[in-house]
Amino acid sequence: MLALLHTSPVHVPVFDALRDRAHPGLELRHLVAEDLLERARADGPAAVADEVRARVRGAVDRGARAVLCTCSTIGGVAEAAAADVGVPVLRVDRPMAAAAVAAGSRVVVLAALESTLGPTVALVEEEAGRAGRSVEVRAVLVEGAWARFEAGDPAGYARRVADAADAVTGADAIVLAQASMAPAERLTTALVPVLSSPRTGLAAAARLRRQGSGEAVPDREALRPGT
């Protein structure tokens, strides 16, 4: 079983649909803790590290063979919990960050929440270090986008994010820092790769889960060109 730690319930059907399409037979258990993001925004990710660790530990105690954190703001503290729980813990945006680094040396990070910018920029720089590459990372806050999300206007939210991506210049890749921004990937007309995290993040977590359990679970994403 793969546990997913979310800070918004909107991610549950998104990841269920990705599982049904690309990873049939993979058991998911969704854990939604909206308060973690609220507190991390107010006091920083470190302020919720103990509770994140407890949530991850609880998931493992209930049978999770791997944990995927779908919130970019708290992804770093979630990954840090792996040392204490004995199973892989992955932040959903790590594979996306690695893909951005592979695309070129100029990466623009778009986020709808200011609290997400720092962790995502740091992650891209970390992946660049792992790859032995030099990157210039620019952070852009998409003004007004999060208000659309909170107002229950996903179409308006995605449109604002896509418009911000279309306005980017001087980049080799554009990173959509939050999983909730993924629908904008289909709307943008940007001429450089615009990368979102749910599909690649779930695929990577599914592989970690399979490796940890020794079970064979079909992975249709692995058969797709370019993945």
Accessible surface in RSA format (square Angstrom, percent):
REM  Atomic radii and reference values for relative SASA: ProtOr
REM  Chains: A
REM  Algorithm: Lee & Richards
REM  Probe-radius: 1.40
REM  Slices: 20
REM RES _ NUM      All-atoms   Total-Side   Main-Chain    Non-polar    All polar
REM                ABS   REL    ABS   REL    ABS   REL    ABS   REL    ABS   REL
RES MET A   1    15.47   8.0   8.64   5.7   6.83  16.3   8.64   7.3   6.83   9.0
RES LEU A   2     0.00   0.0   0.00   0.0   0.00   0.0   0.00   0.0   0.00   0.0
RES ALA A   3     0.00   0.0   0.00   0.0   0.00   0.0   0.00   0.0   0.00   0.0
RES LEU A   4     0.00   0.0   0.00   0.0   0.00   0.0   0.00   0.0   0.00   0.0
RES LEU A   5     1.00   0.6   0.91   0.6   0.09   0.2   0.91   0.6   0.09   0.2
RES HIS A   6     0.00   0.0   0.00   0.0   0.00   0.0   0.00   0.0   0.00   0.0
RES THR A   7     8.95   6.4   4.28   4.3   4.66  11.1   0.00   0.0   8.95  13.5
RES SER A   8    13.31  11.2  13.31  17.8   0.00   0.0   9.52  20.3   3.79   5.3
RES PRO A   9    67.09  48.9  62.28  56.8   4.81  17.5  62.47  51.6   4.62  28.7
RES VAL A  10    70.44  46.4  61.42  55.6   9.02  21.7  67.94  59.0   2.50   6.8
RES HIS A  11    14.26   7.8  14.26   9.9   0.00   0.0   0.39   0.4  13.87  16.1
RES VAL A  12    36.70  24.2  36.70  33.2   0.00   0.0  36.70  31.9   0.00   0.0
RES PRO A  13    83.45  60.8  75.21  68.6   8.24  30.0  79.17  65.4   4.28  26.6
RES VAL A  14    66.43  43.7  60.87  55.1   5.57  13.4  65.60  57.0   0.83   2.3
RES PHE A  15     0.08   0.0   0.08   0.1   0.00   0.0   0.08   0.1   0.00   0.0
RES ASP A  16    39.97  28.0  39.97  39.8   0.00   0.0  11.78  27.7  28.20  28.1
RES ALA A  17    60.89  56.0  50.91  78.6   9.98  22.7  56.45  79.5   4.44  11.8
RES LEU A  18    26.18  14.6  25.46  18.2   0.72   1.8  26.09  18.3   0.09   0.2
RES ARG A  19    48.44  20.3  48.44  24.7   0.00   0.0   6.29   8.6  42.15  25.5
RES ASP A  20    87.06  61.0  71.83  71.5  15.23  36.0  30.93  72.8  56.13  56.0
RES ARG A  21   119.47  50.2 108.31  55.2  11.15  26.6  73.10  99.9  46.36  28.1
RES ALA A  22     2.12   1.9   1.57   2.4   0.55   1.2   2.12   3.0   0.00   0.0
RES HIS A  23     1.50   0.8   1.50   1.0   0.00   0.0   0.10   0.1   1.39   1.6
RES PRO A  24    35.38  25.8  31.13  28.4   4.24  15.4  34.39  28.4   0.99   6.2
RES GLY A  25    74.49  91.9   0.00   N/A  74.49  91.9  40.16 110.2  34.33  76.9
RES LEU A  26     2.42   1.3   0.03   0.0   2.39   6.0   0.36   0.3   2.06   5.5
RES GLU A  27    95.63  54.9  89.30  67.6   6.33  15.1  38.27  74.0  57.36  46.8
RES LEU A  28    22.20  12.4   0.74   0.5  21.46  54.0   0.74   0.5  21.46  57.8
RES ARG A  29    80.16  33.7  76.54  39.0   3.61   8.6  24.12  33.0  56.03  34.0
RES HIS A  30    47.14  25.8  22.45  15.6  24.68  63.1  22.45  23.1  24.68  28.7
RES LEU A  31    25.00  13.9  21.93  15.7   3.07   7.7  25.00  17.6   0.00   0.0
RES VAL A  32    59.07  38.9  30.55  27.7  28.52  68.7  30.55  26.5  28.52  77.4
RES ALA A  33     3.37   3.1   0.00   0.0   3.37   7.7   3.37   4.7   0.00   0.0
RES GLU A  34    90.89  52.2  85.72  64.9   5.18  12.3  15.78  30.5  75.12  61.3
RES ASP A  35    53.28  37.3  50.83  50.6   2.45   5.8  32.52  76.5  20.76  20.7
RES LEU A  36     0.00   0.0   0.00   0.0   0.00   0.0   0.00   0.0   0.00   0.0
RES LEU A  37    19.19  10.7  19.19  13.7   0.00   0.0  19.19  13.5   0.00   0.0
RES GLU A  38   112.76  64.7 103.78  78.5   8.98  21.4  42.93  83.0  69.83  57.0
RES ARG A  39    91.33  38.3  89.75  45.8   1.57   3.7  44.69  61.1  46.63  28.3
RES ALA A  40     1.47   1.3   0.00   0.0   1.47   3.3   0.00   0.0   1.47   3.9
RES ARG A  41   110.58  46.4  83.34  42.5  27.24  64.9  13.46  18.4  97.13  58.9
RES ALA A  42    81.29  74.7  41.06  63.4  40.23  91.5  51.73  72.9  29.56  78.3
RES ASP A  43   104.35  73.1  70.62  70.3  33.73  79.8  22.46  52.9  81.89  81.7
RES GLY A  44    24.25  29.9   0.00   N/A  24.25  29.9  21.49  59.0   2.77   6.2
RES PRO A  45    40.71  29.7  40.71  37.1   0.00   0.0  40.71  33.6   0.00   0.0
RES ALA A  46    84.47  77.7  68.35 105.5  16.12  36.7  68.83  96.9  15.64  41.4
RES ALA A  47    50.57  46.5  18.41  28.4  32.17  73.2  30.57  43.1  20.00  53.0
RES VAL A  48     0.00   0.0   0.00   0.0   0.00   0.0   0.00   0.0   0.00   0.0
RES ALA A  49    21.10  19.4  19.99  30.8   1.11   2.5  19.99  28.2   1.11   2.9
RES ASP A  50   109.01  76.4 101.84 101.4   7.17  17.0  37.68  88.7  71.34  71.1
RES GLU A  51    47.20  27.1  41.61  31.5   5.59  13.3  24.40  47.2  22.80  18.6
RES VAL A  52     0.00   0.0   0.00   0.0   0.00   0.0   0.00   0.0   0.00   0.0
RES ARG A  53    80.67  33.9  80.66  41.1   0.01   0.0  28.12  38.4  52.55  31.8
RES ALA A  54    62.45  57.4  47.60  73.5  14.84  33.8  54.29  76.5   8.15  21.6
RES ARG A  55    79.85  33.5  73.54  37.5   6.31  15.0  21.61  29.5  58.24  35.3
RES VAL A  56     1.24   0.8   0.27   0.2   0.97   2.3   1.23   1.1   0.00   0.0
RES ARG A  57    92.78  39.0  92.78  47.3   0.00   0.0  38.83  53.1  53.95  32.7
RES GLY A  58    15.66  19.3   0.00   N/A  15.66  19.3  15.66  43.0   0.00   0.0
RES ALA A  59     0.00   0.0   0.00   0.0   0.00   0.0   0.00   0.0   0.00   0.0
RES VAL A  60    25.46  16.8  16.45  14.9   9.01  21.7  16.45  14.3   9.01  24.4
RES ASP A  61   102.92  72.1  64.89  64.6  38.02  89.9  31.06  73.1  71.86  71.7
RES ARG A  62   130.58  54.8 108.22  55.2  22.36  53.2  63.43  86.7  67.15  40.7
RES GLY A  63    38.98  48.1   0.00   N/A  38.98  48.1  33.02  90.6   5.96  13.3
RES ALA A  64     2.79   2.6   0.00   0.0   2.79   6.3   0.00   0.0   2.79   7.4
RES ARG A  65   106.88  44.9 105.15  53.6   1.74   4.1  21.51  29.4  85.37  51.7
RES ALA A  66     0.99   0.9   0.99   1.5   0.00   0.0   0.99   1.4   0.00   0.0
RES VAL A  67     1.55   1.0   0.46   0.4   1.09   2.6   0.46   0.4   1.09   3.0
RES LEU A  68     0.00   0.0   0.00   0.0   0.00   0.0   0.00   0.0   0.00   0.0
RES CYS A  69     0.15   0.1   0.00   0.0   0.15   0.3   0.00   0.0   0.15   0.2
RES THR A  70     1.55   1.1   0.00   0.0   1.55   3.7   0.00   0.0   1.55   2.3
RES CYS A  71     9.83   7.4   4.92   5.5   4.91  11.5   4.87  12.3   4.96   5.3
RES SER A  72     3.37   2.8   0.12   0.2   3.25   7.5   0.44   0.9   2.93   4.1
RES THR A  73     3.21   2.3   1.17   1.2   2.04   4.9   0.00   0.0   3.21   4.9
RES ILE A  74     0.12   0.1   0.07   0.1   0.05   0.1   0.12   0.1   0.00   0.0
RES GLY A  75     0.00   0.0   0.00   N/A   0.00   0.0   0.00   0.0   0.00   0.0
RES GLY A  76    33.51  41.3   0.00   N/A  33.51  41.3  25.30  69.4   8.21  18.4
RES VAL A  77    29.13  19.2  23.67  21.4   5.46  13.2  24.74  21.5   4.40  11.9
RES ALA A  78     0.08   0.1   0.08   0.1   0.00   0.0   0.08   0.1   0.00   0.0
RES GLU A  79    33.39  19.2  25.18  19.0   8.21  19.6  15.44  29.9  17.95  14.7
RES ALA A  80    67.38  62.0  43.56  67.2  23.82  54.2  56.44  79.5  10.94  29.0
RES ALA A  81     0.81   0.7   0.32   0.5   0.49   1.1   0.64   0.9   0.17   0.5
RES ALA A  82    30.50  28.0  24.61  38.0   5.89  13.4  24.83  35.0   5.67  15.0
RES ALA A  83    99.40  91.4  54.75  84.5  44.65 101.6  68.13  95.9  31.27  82.8
RES ASP A  84    79.56  55.7  59.80  59.5  19.76  46.7  23.19  54.6  56.36  56.2
RES VAL A  85    10.60   7.0   0.52   0.5  10.08  24.3   1.98   1.7   8.61  23.4
RES GLY A  86    73.43  90.6   0.00   N/A  73.43  90.6  41.13 112.9  32.31  72.4
RES VAL A  87    25.46  16.8  19.33  17.5   6.13  14.8  23.29  20.2   2.16   5.9
RES PRO A  88    46.19  33.7  35.80  32.6  10.39  37.8  45.23  37.3   0.96   6.0
RES VAL A  89    13.43   8.8   0.00   0.0  13.43  32.4   0.00   0.0  13.43  36.4
RES LEU A  90    16.43   9.2  16.38  11.7   0.05   0.1  16.38  11.5   0.05   0.1
RES ARG A  91    12.62   5.3  12.62   6.4   0.00   0.0   0.27   0.4  12.35   7.5
RES VAL A  92     0.31   0.2   0.23   0.2   0.08   0.2   0.23   0.2   0.08   0.2
RES ASP A  93     0.17   0.1   0.17   0.2   0.00   0.0   0.05   0.1   0.12   0.1
RES ARG A  94    29.87  12.5  29.87  15.2   0.00   0.0  18.45  25.2  11.42   6.9
RES PRO A  95    30.29  22.1  18.65  17.0  11.64  42.3  25.25  20.8   5.04  31.3
RES MET A  96     2.54   1.3   0.60   0.4   1.94   4.6   2.54   2.2   0.00   0.0
RES ALA A  97     0.57   0.5   0.57   0.9   0.00   0.0   0.57   0.8   0.00   0.0
RES ALA A  98    41.15  37.8  34.21  52.8   6.94  15.8  35.98  50.7   5.18  13.7
RES ALA A  99    45.05  41.4  32.95  50.9  12.10  27.5  40.21  56.6   4.84  12.8
RES ALA A 100     0.00   0.0   0.00   0.0   0.00   0.0   0.00   0.0   0.00   0.0
RES VAL A 101     2.43   1.6   2.00   1.8   0.43   1.0   2.00   1.7   0.43   1.2
RES ALA A 102    68.13  62.6  46.16  71.2  21.97  50.0  46.72  65.8  21.41  56.7
RES ALA A 103    45.54  41.9   9.19  14.2  36.35  82.7  20.90  29.4  24.64  65.3
RES GLY A 104    18.88  23.3   0.00   N/A  18.88  23.3  18.65  51.2   0.23   0.5
RES SER A 105    58.75  49.6  53.58  71.5   5.17  11.9  30.39  64.7  28.36  39.7
RES ARG A 106    99.88  41.9  99.88  50.9   0.00   0.0  32.12  43.9  67.75  41.1
RES VAL A 107     1.04   0.7   0.00   0.0   1.04   2.5   0.00   0.0   1.04   2.8
RES VAL A 108     0.73   0.5   0.73   0.7   0.00   0.0   0.73   0.6   0.00   0.0
RES VAL A 109     0.00   0.0   0.00   0.0   0.00   0.0   0.00   0.0   0.00   0.0
RES LEU A 110     0.00   0.0   0.00   0.0   0.00   0.0   0.00   0.0   0.00   0.0
RES ALA A 111     0.00   0.0   0.00   0.0   0.00   0.0   0.00   0.0   0.00   0.0
RES ALA A 112     7.23   6.6   0.00   0.0   7.23  16.4   0.00   0.0   7.23  19.2
RES LEU A 113     7.08   3.9   6.35   4.5   0.73   1.8   7.08   5.0   0.00   0.0
RES GLU A 114   126.07  72.4 116.11  87.8   9.95  23.7  34.57  66.9  91.50  74.7
RES SER A 115    29.33  24.8  10.84  14.5  18.50  42.6  23.69  50.5   5.64   7.9
RES THR A 116     0.89   0.6   0.89   0.9   0.00   0.0   0.00   0.0   0.89   1.3
RES LEU A 117    23.30  13.0  23.29  16.7   0.01   0.0  23.30  16.4   0.00   0.0
RES GLY A 118    45.92  56.6   0.00   N/A  45.92  56.6  38.65 106.1   7.27  16.3
RES PRO A 119    32.81  23.9  24.15  22.0   8.66  31.5  31.71  26.2   1.10   6.8
RES THR A 120     0.49   0.4   0.49   0.5   0.00   0.0   0.49   0.7   0.00   0.0
RES VAL A 121    27.90  18.4  27.90  25.3   0.00   0.0  27.90  24.2   0.00   0.0
RES ALA A 122    55.92  51.4  50.08  77.3   5.84  13.3  52.14  73.4   3.78  10.0
RES LEU A 123     1.14   0.6   0.29   0.2   0.85   2.1   1.14   0.8   0.00   0.0
RES VAL A 124     0.01   0.0   0.01   0.0   0.00   0.0   0.01   0.0   0.00   0.0
RES GLU A 125    92.02  52.8  82.54  62.4   9.48  22.6  25.71  49.7  66.31  54.1
RES GLU A 126    76.40  43.9  64.14  48.5  12.26  29.2  38.20  73.9  38.21  31.2
RES GLU A 127    14.89   8.5  13.41  10.1   1.48   3.5   0.31   0.6  14.58  11.9
RES ALA A 128     3.55   3.3   3.55   5.5   0.00   0.0   3.55   5.0   0.00   0.0
RES GLY A 129    56.66  69.9   0.00   N/A  56.66  69.9  36.82 101.0  19.83  44.4
RES ARG A 130   165.26  69.4 123.63  63.0  41.63  99.1  53.38  72.9 111.88  67.8
RES ALA A 131    58.50  53.8  24.10  37.2  34.40  78.2  36.17  50.9  22.33  59.2
RES GLY A 132    71.09  87.7   0.00   N/A  71.09  87.7  37.18 102.0  33.91  75.9
RES ARG A 133   125.96  52.9 108.18  55.1  17.78  42.3  24.55  33.6 101.40  61.5
RES SER A 134    99.43  84.0  79.64 106.3  19.79  45.6  50.96 108.5  48.47  67.9
RES VAL A 135    32.71  21.5   4.51   4.1  28.20  68.0   7.03   6.1  25.68  69.6
RES GLU A 136   100.63  57.8  93.21  70.5   7.42  17.7  45.36  87.7  55.27  45.1
RES VAL A 137    27.59  18.2   0.34   0.3  27.25  65.7   0.34   0.3  27.25  73.9
RES ARG A 138    89.61  37.6  85.99  43.8   3.62   8.6  48.20  65.9  41.41  25.1
RES ALA A 139    53.42  49.1  21.78  33.6  31.64  72.0  21.78  30.7  31.64  83.8
RES VAL A 140    54.53  35.9  51.30  46.4   3.23   7.8  54.53  47.4   0.00   0.0
RES LEU A 141    56.60  31.5  41.51  29.7  15.10  38.0  41.51  29.2  15.10  40.6
RES VAL A 142    10.04   6.6   5.48   5.0   4.57  11.0   8.20   7.1   1.85   5.0
RES GLU A 143   129.28  74.2 117.37  88.8  11.91  28.4  60.51 117.0  68.77  56.2
RES GLY A 144    35.72  44.1   0.00   N/A  35.72  44.1  24.15  66.3  11.57  25.9
RES ALA A 145     0.00   0.0   0.00   0.0   0.00   0.0   0.00   0.0   0.00   0.0
RES TRP A 146    32.29  13.0  31.21  15.1   1.08   2.5  30.74  16.4   1.55   2.5
RES ALA A 147    56.31  51.8  47.78  73.7   8.52  19.4  50.42  71.0   5.89  15.6
RES ARG A 148    81.80  34.3  81.80  41.7   0.00   0.0  12.21  16.7  69.59  42.2
RES PHE A 149    40.69  20.4  29.82  18.5  10.87  28.3  30.63  18.6  10.06  28.8
RES GLU A 150   120.12  69.0  82.96  62.8  37.16  88.5  34.20  66.2  85.92  70.1
RES ALA A 151    65.39  60.1  24.67  38.1  40.72  92.6  37.36  52.6  28.02  74.2
RES GLY A 152    60.40  74.5   0.00   N/A  60.40  74.5  34.32  94.2  26.08  58.4
RES ASP A 153    44.14  30.9  41.22  41.0   2.92   6.9  14.76  34.7  29.38  29.3
RES PRO A 154    98.05  71.5  94.31  86.0   3.74  13.6  95.25  78.6   2.80  17.4
RES ALA A 155    76.39  70.2  63.57  98.1  12.82  29.2  72.74 102.4   3.65   9.7
RES GLY A 156    18.91  23.3   0.00   N/A  18.91  23.3  17.54  48.1   1.37   3.1
RES TYR A 157     4.79   2.2   4.79   2.7   0.00   0.0   4.79   3.6   0.00   0.0
RES ALA A 158     5.49   5.0   5.12   7.9   0.37   0.8   5.49   7.7   0.00   0.0
RES ARG A 159    98.24  41.2  98.24  50.1   0.00   0.0  58.86  80.4  39.38  23.9
RES ARG A 160   106.65  44.8 102.57  52.3   4.08   9.7  20.24  27.7  86.41  52.4
RES VAL A 161     0.00   0.0   0.00   0.0   0.00   0.0   0.00   0.0   0.00   0.0
RES ALA A 162     0.09   0.1   0.00   0.0   0.09   0.2   0.09   0.1   0.00   0.0
RES ASP A 163    72.54  50.8  66.24  65.9   6.30  14.9  27.43  64.6  45.11  45.0
RES ALA A 164    21.94  20.2  10.69  16.5  11.25  25.6  18.85  26.5   3.09   8.2
RES ALA A 165     0.91   0.8   0.59   0.9   0.32   0.7   0.59   0.8   0.32   0.9
RES ASP A 166    55.61  39.0  28.53  28.4  27.09  64.1  19.92  46.9  35.70  35.6
RES ALA A 167    77.02  70.8  48.71  75.2  28.31  64.4  59.44  83.7  17.58  46.6
RES VAL A 168    29.29  19.3   6.05   5.5  23.24  56.0  11.67  10.1  17.62  47.8
RES THR A 169   108.09  76.9  98.55  99.9   9.54  22.7  72.77  97.7  35.32  53.4
RES GLY A 170    42.54  52.5   0.00   N/A  42.54  52.5  26.35  72.3  16.19  36.3
RES ALA A 171     8.52   7.8   0.92   1.4   7.61  17.3   0.92   1.3   7.61  20.1
RES ASP A 172    34.96  24.5  30.03  29.9   4.94  11.7   5.69  13.4  29.27  29.2
RES ALA A 173     0.02   0.0   0.02   0.0   0.00   0.0   0.02   0.0   0.00   0.0
RES ILE A 174     0.79   0.4   0.79   0.6   0.00   0.0   0.79   0.6   0.00   0.0
RES VAL A 175     0.17   0.1   0.17   0.2   0.00   0.0   0.17   0.2   0.00   0.0
RES LEU A 176     0.05   0.0   0.05   0.0   0.00   0.0   0.05   0.0   0.00   0.0
RES ALA A 177     0.00   0.0   0.00   0.0   0.00   0.0   0.00   0.0   0.00   0.0
RES GLN A 178    14.39   8.0  13.89  10.2   0.50   1.2  11.34  24.1   3.05   2.3
RES ALA A 179     5.49   5.0   0.21   0.3   5.28  12.0   0.21   0.3   5.28  14.0
RES SER A 180    17.12  14.5   4.17   5.6  12.95  29.8   9.34  19.9   7.77  10.9
RES MET A 181     0.31   0.2   0.00   0.0   0.31   0.7   0.31   0.3   0.00   0.0
RES ALA A 182    17.32  15.9  15.68  24.2   1.65   3.7  15.68  22.1   1.65   4.4
RES PRO A 183    54.77  39.9  53.72  49.0   1.04   3.8  53.72  44.4   1.04   6.5
RES ALA A 184     0.98   0.9   0.83   1.3   0.15   0.3   0.83   1.2   0.15   0.4
RES GLU A 185    71.47  41.0  60.31  45.6  11.17  26.6  16.46  31.8  55.01  44.9
RES ARG A 186   192.25  80.7 156.35  79.7  35.90  85.5  75.60 103.3 116.65  70.7
RES LEU A 187    72.59  40.4  60.18  43.1  12.41  31.2  63.42  44.5   9.18  24.7
RES THR A 188    25.24  18.0   6.40   6.5  18.84  44.9   6.40   8.6  18.84  28.5
RES THR A 189   105.16  74.8  86.31  87.5  18.85  44.9  75.40 101.3  29.77  45.0
RES ALA A 190    29.35  27.0   3.72   5.7  25.64  58.3  10.82  15.2  18.54  49.1
RES LEU A 191   182.37 101.6 143.11 102.4  39.26  98.7 148.00 103.9  34.37  92.5
RES VAL A 192    45.30  29.8  37.81  34.2   7.49  18.1  40.93  35.6   4.37  11.9
RES PRO A 193    66.90  48.8  54.15  49.4  12.75  46.4  66.30  54.7   0.60   3.7
RES VAL A 194    13.17   8.7   4.00   3.6   9.17  22.1   4.00   3.5   9.17  24.9
RES LEU A 195    35.25  19.6  34.62  24.8   0.63   1.6  35.25  24.8   0.00   0.0
RES SER A 196    18.46  15.6   8.84  11.8   9.62  22.2   0.00   0.0  18.46  25.9
RES SER A 197     0.00   0.0   0.00   0.0   0.00   0.0   0.00   0.0   0.00   0.0
RES PRO A 198     5.71   4.2   5.71   5.2   0.00   0.0   5.71   4.7   0.00   0.0
RES ARG A 199    75.78  31.8  73.48  37.5   2.30   5.5  18.84  25.7  56.94  34.5
RES THR A 200    39.98  28.4  37.20  37.7   2.78   6.6  39.07  52.5   0.91   1.4
RES GLY A 201     0.00   0.0   0.00   N/A   0.00   0.0   0.00   0.0   0.00   0.0
RES LEU A 202     0.33   0.2   0.33   0.2   0.00   0.0   0.33   0.2   0.00   0.0
RES ALA A 203     7.84   7.2   7.84  12.1   0.00   0.0   7.84  11.0   0.00   0.0
RES ALA A 204    13.21  12.1  11.94  18.4   1.27   2.9  12.30  17.3   0.92   2.4
RES ALA A 205     0.51   0.5   0.51   0.8   0.00   0.0   0.51   0.7   0.00   0.0
RES ALA A 206     0.18   0.2   0.18   0.3   0.00   0.0   0.18   0.3   0.00   0.0
RES ARG A 207    99.71  41.9  99.14  50.5   0.57   1.4  33.44  45.7  66.27  40.2
RES LEU A 208    51.64  28.8  51.16  36.6   0.48   1.2  51.18  35.9   0.46   1.2
RES ARG A 209    18.12   7.6  18.12   9.2   0.00   0.0   0.00   0.0  18.12  11.0
RES ARG A 210    45.35  19.0  42.86  21.9   2.48   5.9   9.09  12.4  36.25  22.0
RES GLN A 211   134.36  75.1 100.80  73.7  33.56  79.9  51.02 108.6  83.34  63.2
RES GLY A 212    50.97  62.9   0.00   N/A  50.97  62.9  22.16  60.8  28.82  64.5
RES SER A 213    24.68  20.9   0.16   0.2  24.51  56.5   2.25   4.8  22.42  31.4
RES GLY A 214    72.00  88.8   0.00   N/A  72.00  88.8  36.80 101.0  35.19  78.8
RES GLU A 215    89.53  51.4  78.76  59.6  10.77  25.6  35.24  68.2  54.30  44.3
RES ALA A 216   103.99  95.6  69.55 107.3  34.44  78.3  75.60 106.5  28.39  75.2
RES VAL A 217    16.25  10.7   8.75   7.9   7.50  18.1   9.89   8.6   6.35  17.2
RES PRO A 218    82.11  59.8  68.74  62.7  13.37  48.6  81.30  67.1   0.80   5.0
RES ASP A 219    20.04  14.0   7.15   7.1  12.89  30.5   7.21  17.0  12.83  12.8
RES ARG A 220   122.56  51.5 120.90  61.6   1.66   4.0  37.97  51.9  84.59  51.3
RES GLU A 221     4.92   2.8   4.74   3.6   0.18   0.4   4.00   7.7   0.93   0.8
RES ALA A 222    66.36  61.0  35.62  55.0  30.74  69.9  42.75  60.2  23.61  62.5
RES LEU A 223   149.76  83.4 121.48  86.9  28.28  71.1 126.23  88.7  23.53  63.3
RES ARG A 224    98.55  41.4  92.44  47.1   6.11  14.5  31.26  42.7  67.29  40.8
RES PRO A 225   133.35  97.2 104.57  95.3  28.78 104.6 116.74  96.4  16.61 103.2
RES GLY A 226    91.21 112.5   0.00   N/A  91.21 112.5  44.69 122.6  46.52 104.2
RES THR A 227    85.26  60.6  15.11  15.3  70.15 167.2  49.97  67.1  35.29  53.3
END  Absolute sums over single chains surface
CHAIN  1 A     9774.8       7138.5       2636.3       5429.1       4345.7
END  Absolute sums over all chains
TOTAL          9774.8       7138.5       2636.3       5429.1       4345.7
